[in-house]
Amino acid sequence: MYQASLTSRYLLRKIIPLLAMLSVALCTAMVIIVFSVMNGFLDLVTQAGRKLIGDVAIDGPVTGFAWYEEVLDELRRLKSVEAASPMIETYGLLKMPYNQIAQVQVVGIDPESYDAVTGYASTLYWRPLTEAEQKRLPVTDIRQEQWEPADSLLEWRRILHGSLLNPEFESLGPIGPEGLRNHTAEWQNPQGANEALLKRLQQAGRSLKTPAGSPGLVPGIRVSVVNERVAGRSYDFRGTWFMPTREVTLTVLPLTDEGGVRNPESRVFPIVNEFAVERYDVDSAYVFAPVDVVQKMLGMQPVRETSTTEFDEFGDPLPTGRMTPGRVTRIVVRAKPGVAPVQLREQVQEVYARVFERHVGEMPPPSQMVIRTWEEQIALFIGAVKNETALVMTLFSIISLVAVILVLSIFWTVVQQKTRDIGILRAVGASRLGITWLFLLYALILGILGAAIGCGLAVLIVHNINPIHHFLGEQFGIVIWDPKVYMFDEVPNDVNPVFAAMIMAAGVLFAVLGGLLPSVRAAMIDPVSALRYE
């Protein structure tokens, strides 16, 4: 019993043990913060990889592969497949309405099936907000129903609502105070107009078409340099540079089968929505367009074959009645719940091999195709992040050993100061084991308190790490987390409770280890010598 009594007395009456507790707290907080950010970054990379390509992807040459529709039909008949979708990926140039040209990654998709594989519709930026988003986002977000524009934008919003609620709208053309005055007729009371506008934009984004049925484009929210990210995962489009309903010109380079370049193909598209997957390299460079339109621009659409030996009276070749199938560069597949991506990949490989056997010479052989799971596609990057996380954690763990040395030094001093007390305890019958347990209990309690304080501090910092980072950037120009480097706009701010508990346990263990040697020394003190100690 005397151990508990003396431990509480030492804790409450001495300042020096509090330094040991503080060292444990700081080391625990430091390791939890670093681990939370690094592990959160790894989770973001993993989730983003699956969000873009589903579970398994079939990648062909840049000129595409034919008979993809037969591959899709067979895939969709598999019990293990939830959905499959064709895609075309190529590079392009996008002339923006503010007369700048952006280099973009053009992604041709079938929006309905692509949504079934990747959840594309949920990434659309202009859509009605959920109840949780309404609570989380600031009232200055334009998508909030209670958003009130500045006086300079009132006329713009009135005209925009009226135009977008008009089912015949194609494009507002060059928007400006002068150019918009022709669109005022159908504007009504703005109550509920925001939601109606967002629903219209959401529908246009989901179908990649304007309400009148014309093909549209959905670029990433950062493709337009006038879209400025503000606090709360929100964007400000600076004045009247609102991208939906604007027109842009997309230019792509069709390729020949020999790898040559044909004449560039350009087409004017209205922007029908924008998307945000919260990954900088995607949001700043990707542009979604209807896959059939991209096919035509690249010369990959189905074509009627013509004879090389038979001609009509005008000398034009006669049709043979056969169709050259269209081509795509990728097929993405989503597995049904409970099906492992690796298992699905093997089935996808078998499907492609069967279709190839029916069309030998008309599509690339399986050996020239890349069929991988989403984890295999980003395995190199994930491996690098994991190694970096392990390296940083090792370094910080070594640094945390300083806490052991500090606790050891403090306890050594405490034992030195309490030598006479130890002699009295030994003289009245306290055993060596009892003296050892006295100081180990002391170290254990200091470790528990320090680890708990450190964990609380770490949780507080991690949960508020983005406002802290934003404050440092605004006040001192310090930008540690650059989205151009780390791909994601926000610093991960979740604490894994399991790993936090493990780090706390390690902090307690380090404190006990630091107090072990002084405890043994205290137990070995001769009581007679201790009573004579001054």
C-alpha positions, 0 to 999 in steps of 0.5 A, a space after each residue: 500500500 505504501 507504494 500507491 501513497 508515495 507515488 501520489 505524493 511524488 506526483 503531486 508535490 514534485 515538478 520534475 516528474 511532470 517533465 518526464 510525463 511531458 516528454 512521453 506526451 510529446 513523443 506520443 503526439 508526434 508519432 500519432 500525428 505523423 502516422 495519421 497523415 502518412 497512413 491517411 495519404 496511403 488510404 487516399 491513394 488507394 481509394 482514388 485508384 479504385 474510384 477511377 478504374 473499378 476493380 479490373 481494367 483491360 488496357 489495349 494499344 493507344 490506337 484501340 482494340 476492336 470487338 470490345 462490345 463482344 468482350 463487354 457482352 460476355 463480361 456482363 453475363 458473368 455472375 461475378 461482374 457487377 458492371 463493365 464499361 468501355 473507355 477511350 483515353 487520349 491527350 488533347 487541347 482545350 481552348 477555354 472561354 477566356 482564351 487560354 489553351 489547356 493540355 488535358 487528358 480526354 476520357 471518352 466514357 459511356 456515362 451510365 455504365 461508367 457510373 455503375 463501375 466507378 460512381 462517376 455521378 457522385 463526383 459531379 460538382 454541380 448537383 443538389 447538396 446532401 443534408 450533410 454537405 449543407 451542414 458542412 459547407 459554408 453558406 458562401 458556397 454557390 450551391 447552398 440555397 441560402 447563397 446570396 451573391 454580391 450585388 455585382 452578381 445579382 443580375 448574373 444569377 437572375 439571367 443564369 437561372 432563367 437560361 438554365 431553366 429553359 429546356 432549350 438552352 444550348 449555351 449562353 455564349 460569351 457571358 457578360 453583363 451585355 451578353 446575358 441580357 437576352 436570357 431574362 425572360 424565364 427567370 422567376 422567383 429565385 426561391 428554389 431556383 438554385 436546386 432546380 438549376 443544380 438538378 438540371 446541371 446534374 442531369 446534364 452531367 450524368 448524360 453528358 448532354 445538354 437538355 436539347 440533346 447535344 453532346 457536352 463535356 465535363 472537365 475536372 473542377 481545376 481545369 478552369 484556372 478561374 475556379 479557385 479552391 476556398 476553405 471547406 472543399 468549396 470553389 469560387 469561380 471568380 465573378 461571372 466565369 461560371 463554366 457550365 453552359 460555356 463553350 470550349 473547343 476540344 482538339 485531339 490527334 487521331 493516330 494511324 495504325 502505323 503510329 502516325 498522326 492524322 490531321 487534328 480534329 477539333 469540335 466545339 462542346 458546351 460544358 454541362 457540368 464539372 467533376 471533383 474527385 479530390 485528387 489534384 492531378 485528375 481534377 486539373 487535367 481530366 475531361 470526360 466526353 461521350 465515348 461515341 463522340 471521341 471515337 469519331 474524332 479519333 477515327 475509331 468509330 464503326 465504318 462500312 467497308 468498301 470494295 477495292 475491286 468494285 466501283 460505281 458509275 462515278 468511280 467510287 468503291 462499292 460497299 461490301 456490306 461488312 462493318 469494321 468494328 469500333 475500337 476503344 482503348 480500355 474496358 473497366 470492370 466492377 466486381 460484385 460484392 464478395 468477389 476478390 479483384 484477383 479472382 475477377 481478373 482471371 475470369 476477365 483474362 479468360 473472356 478476352 482470350 475466348 473473344 480473341 479466338 473468334 477474331 484472330 488477326 482482328 484484335 490484339 492477342 492476349 499477350 499484348 493486352 494488360 489486364 490488371 486489378 486496380 491494386 496492381 495498376 498502382 502497386 509501384 506507387 503504393 509500394 513507394 508510399 508504404 516504404 516512405 511511411 515505414 522509413 518515417 515511422 522508424 525515424 520518429 520511433 528512434 527519436 522517441 527513444 529520447 523519451 526513454 533517456 529523459 525518463 531515465 535521467 529524471 528518475 535517476 535524479 529522483 532516486 538520488 534525492 529520495 535516498 534517505 526515504 528509501 533507507 527509512 523504508 528499508 529499515 522498517 521492513 520494505 523489501 527490495 522488490 517493494 522498492 523496485 515496484 514503488 518506482 516502476 509504479 511511479 513510471 507506469 502512472 507517468 507513462 499512462 498520463 503522458 500517453 493519454 495527454 499526447 493522444 488527446 493532443 494528437 487527435 486535436 491537431 490532426 482533426 484541425 490540421 487543415 485549418 491550421 495549415 490554411 492559417 499558416 499559409 495565409 499568415 506566414 506563407 508556409 505551405 507544407 502540403 502542396 496538392 501539386 506534389 501530394 495530389 490531394 487538396 487536403 491533409 488527411 485528418 483521420 486518426 486510426 484508433 487501433 494504431 493510436 492505442 498501439 502507439 500509446 501502449 508503446 509510450 507507456 512501455 518506454 516510460 517503464 523502461 526509462 524507470 527500470 534502471 533507477 528502480 533497480 538502483 533504488 532497490 540495491 541501496 544499503 539501508 544503513 548507508 542510505 540513513 547516513 546520506 545527506 
